[in-house]
């Protein structure tokens, strides 16, 4: 594991550990959460986001999180579209595209035949 990957995970871990402490202090001050989020976004902003680069270890942790979320949805413990439903929706969308294309071809063919059979125009 590279030092950049370790440092990125260290920064994420430190932020995760500091968040509950800061939240407890905010609750004592009786400031609305929205105000704190706005102030934190202005103060922290892109400077902190630049500390963590999406390298292999951070990407691996994110991928693991995505797998866990997908497993929760597929297991019915969380609302969302299951993997089987996603596959089915994709297949139905492909079928719709094919049917619309076939419909356009049939419309063009029927218009062509109608022009050929139109008695107003001599051949």
ChimeraX attribute file (.defattr): number of C-alpha atoms within 10 A of each C-alpha:
attribute: neighborCount
match mode: 1-to-1
recipient: residues
	/A:1	7
	/A:2	10
	/A:3	8
	/A:4	17
	/A:5	18
	/A:6	14
	/A:7	15
	/A:8	19
	/A:9	18
	/A:10	13
	/A:11	15
	/A:12	15
	/A:13	11
	/A:14	11
	/A:15	11
	/A:16	11
	/A:17	11
	/A:18	11
	/A:19	10
	/A:20	11
	/A:21	10
	/A:22	10
	/A:23	13
	/A:24	10
	/A:25	11
	/A:26	14
	/A:27	11
	/A:28	8
	/A:29	9
	/A:30	8
	/A:31	11
	/A:32	10
	/A:33	12
	/A:34	9
	/A:35	10
	/A:36	13
	/A:37	11
	/A:38	12
	/A:39	12
	/A:40	11
	/A:41	12
	/A:42	10
	/A:43	11
	/A:44	11
	/A:45	12
	/A:46	10
	/A:47	9
	/A:48	11
	/A:49	9
	/A:50	9
	/A:51	13
	/A:52	17
	/A:53	15
	/A:54	14
	/A:55	14
	/A:56	13
	/A:57	17
	/A:58	19
	/A:59	13
	/A:60	12
	/A:61	12
	/A:62	13
	/A:63	12
	/A:64	12
	/A:65	12
	/A:66	12
	/A:67	12
	/A:68	12
	/A:69	15
	/A:70	17
	/A:71	15
	/A:72	15
	/A:73	16
	/A:74	17
	/A:75	11
	/A:76	12
	/A:77	10
	/A:78	13
	/A:79	10
	/A:80	13
	/A:81	14
	/A:82	17
	/A:83	13
	/A:84	10
	/A:85	12
	/A:86	11
	/A:87	12
	/A:88	12
	/A:89	13
	/A:90	12
	/A:91	12
	/A:92	12
	/A:93	12
	/A:94	12
	/A:95	12
	/A:96	12
	/A:97	12
	/A:98	12
	/A:99	12
	/A:100	12
	/A:101	12
	/A:102	12
	/A:103	12
	/A:104	12
	/A:105	12
	/A:106	12
	/A:107	12
	/A:108	12
	/A:109	12
	/A:110	12
	/A:111	12
	/A:112	11
	/A:113	11
	/A:114	11
	/A:115	12
	/A:116	13
	/A:117	12
	/A:118	10
	/A:119	9
	/A:120	8
	/A:121	8
	/A:122	7
	/A:123	7
